[in-house]
Amino acid sequence: MKSFFFARCVPLVLLLSACTPPHATPPASPPLKVVTLDQTTKIVTGQTIYVPIYSQIYMWDQHRTMDLTATLSIRNTDLTHPIIVAAVNYYDSRGQQVRKYLEQPVELGPLSSTNFVVDQQDSSGGAGSAFIVEWIAQKQVTNPVVESVMINTSGNQGLSFMSQGRVIKQHPPGKGT
């Protein structure tokens, strides 16, 4: 019986040792192409999107909070055309800008995505923080998906949830897809 048990366990052990450990660094995303916008840039469509972020949530009462890591995800859903992400700005609960994530606009290719992270220990935004994302396109495209994921896996429990972006402005005004 011992040899049967041993023969069954060896492949499992080999399989587990081949798995990536949870602390391994994920592969780096390819750098985004920086673009220059000027008066000659033809804007066909675009949006300003408000994305709620919860970098902290209340637990038990208003005096105890749990810090969360927040990931903003911007996904170009168009099959053939790029979009330009013109701005990604982070605001606190009072509506004050905390951080600018882009120094220059970047191009997001067809079906590409990019992420921006608010670290778990960064409580500068507070419980009511938000991202404002501005994107444009030089051709008619499908609207991107812009959403956030918040997570905390401290201790022996895990908490995660999502928040969808909401369009607050169309570019150029009066047009949209």
C-alpha positions in Angstrom: 0.0 0.0 0.0 2.9 2.4 0.7 4.3 2.2 -2.8 0.8 2.9 -4.3 0.5 5.9 -2.1 4.0 7.1 -2.9 3.4 6.6 -6.7 0.3 8.7 -6.5 1.9 11.5 -4.5 5.0 12.1 -6.6 3.3 13.6 -9.6 1.3 15.9 -7.3 4.4 17.1 -5.6 6.1 17.8 -8.9 3.1 19.6 -10.1 3.0 21.8 -7.1 6.6 22.6 -7.3 6.2 23.8 -10.8 3.5 26.3 -9.8 4.4 30.0 -9.6 4.6 31.1 -6.0 2.1 33.7 -4.9 4.8 36.3 -4.3 6.3 36.0 -7.8 6.5 39.2 -9.8 4.1 39.2 -12.7 5.5 39.8 -16.2 5.8 43.6 -17.0 3.3 45.1 -19.3 4.8 46.5 -22.5 5.3 50.3 -22.3 2.5 52.4 -23.7 3.2 54.6 -26.7 3.4 58.3 -25.7 1.5 60.6 -28.2 1.5 64.3 -28.7 -1.8 66.2 -29.0 -2.0 69.6 -30.6 -4.4 71.8 -32.5 -4.2 69.6 -35.6 -5.3 66.5 -33.7 -8.7 65.5 -35.0 -10.9 64.3 -32.2 -13.9 62.2 -33.5 -15.0 60.8 -30.1 -14.0 60.6 -26.5 -15.3 60.8 -22.9 -14.5 62.0 -19.4 -15.2 59.1 -17.0 -15.7 59.3 -13.2 -14.6 56.0 -11.5 -15.4 55.6 -7.7 -12.4 54.2 -5.7 -12.6 53.0 -2.2 -9.1 53.1 -0.8 -10.6 52.7 2.7 -13.9 51.3 3.9 -15.5 51.5 7.3 -15.7 48.4 9.5 -17.7 48.1 12.7 -18.1 51.9 13.1 -16.9 55.2 11.6 -13.7 55.2 13.6 -12.2 52.0 12.2 -11.3 51.6 8.6 -9.8 48.8 6.4 -7.3 49.9 3.8 -7.7 48.5 0.3 -5.5 48.2 -2.8 -7.4 49.8 -5.7 -6.7 49.0 -9.4 -8.0 51.2 -12.1 -8.4 49.2 -15.4 -8.8 50.9 -18.8 -9.6 48.5 -21.6 -9.8 49.4 -25.3 -12.7 47.3 -26.6 -12.3 48.3 -30.2 -11.1 45.5 -32.5 -9.2 47.6 -35.0 -8.5 51.2 -33.8 -6.5 52.6 -30.9 -7.7 55.1 -28.3 -5.7 57.8 -26.6 -5.8 58.0 -22.8 -5.3 61.8 -22.3 -5.5 61.9 -18.5 -5.7 59.7 -15.4 -6.1 61.8 -12.2 -6.7 60.7 -8.7 -8.9 62.8 -6.3 -9.6 62.6 -2.6 -12.9 62.6 -0.7 -13.0 66.4 -0.7 -12.6 66.6 -4.5 -8.9 67.7 -4.4 -6.5 66.2 -6.9 -4.0 63.9 -5.1 -2.0 62.6 -8.1 -1.6 62.8 -11.8 -0.8 59.3 -13.2 0.1 60.4 -16.7 2.5 63.2 -17.7 1.7 62.8 -21.4 -1.2 61.1 -23.3 -0.6 57.5 -24.3 -2.1 55.3 -27.0 -3.9 52.1 -26.1 -4.0 49.8 -29.0 -6.9 47.6 -30.2 -8.1 45.3 -27.4 -5.2 46.5 -25.1 -5.5 47.4 -21.5 -3.6 49.3 -18.9 -3.8 49.6 -15.1 -3.1 52.2 -12.5 -2.8 51.2 -8.8 -3.4 53.0 -5.5 -1.3 51.0 -3.0 -3.0 49.6 0.1 -1.0 51.8 2.5 -1.9 54.9 0.5 -4.8 56.5 2.4 -4.5 59.9 0.9 -7.7 59.6 -1.1 -9.9 58.5 1.8 -13.1 56.5 1.7 -14.7 58.6 -1.1 -11.8 58.9 -3.6 -12.2 58.7 -7.4 -10.3 58.6 -10.7 -11.1 61.0 -13.5 -10.2 59.4 -16.9 -10.2 61.2 -20.2 -9.9 59.4 -23.4 -10.2 60.4 -27.1 -10.0 58.7 -30.5 -9.3 60.0 -34.0 -11.7 57.5 -35.5 -15.1 56.2 -34.4 -14.4 53.4 -31.9 -16.4 51.4 -29.4 -16.3 52.9 -25.9 -13.6 51.4 -23.6 -14.4 49.6 -20.4 -13.2 51.7 -17.4 -13.6 50.1 -14.0 -11.9 49.6 -10.7 -11.2 46.6 -8.5 -10.6 47.1 -4.7 -9.1 44.3 -2.6 -7.7 43.5 0.8 -6.4 40.0 1.7 -4.8 40.7 5.0 -4.9 38.0 7.7 -7.2 35.1 7.1 -10.0 36.9 5.2 -10.3 38.5 1.9 -12.5 41.3 0.6 -12.8 42.4 -3.0 -15.4 44.3 -5.1 -15.6 46.3 -8.3 -16.9 49.8 -9.3 -17.8 50.8 -12.9 -16.9 54.1 -14.4 -19.6 56.6 -15.3 -19.5 59.0 -18.3 -19.7 62.6 -17.1 -18.8 64.3 -20.4 -18.7 63.5 -24.1 -15.9 64.7 -26.4 -16.7 66.5 -28.7 -19.8 67.6 -26.9 -23.0 66.2 -28.3 -21.4 63.1 -29.9 -21.0 59.7 -28.5 -21.1 56.0 -29.4 
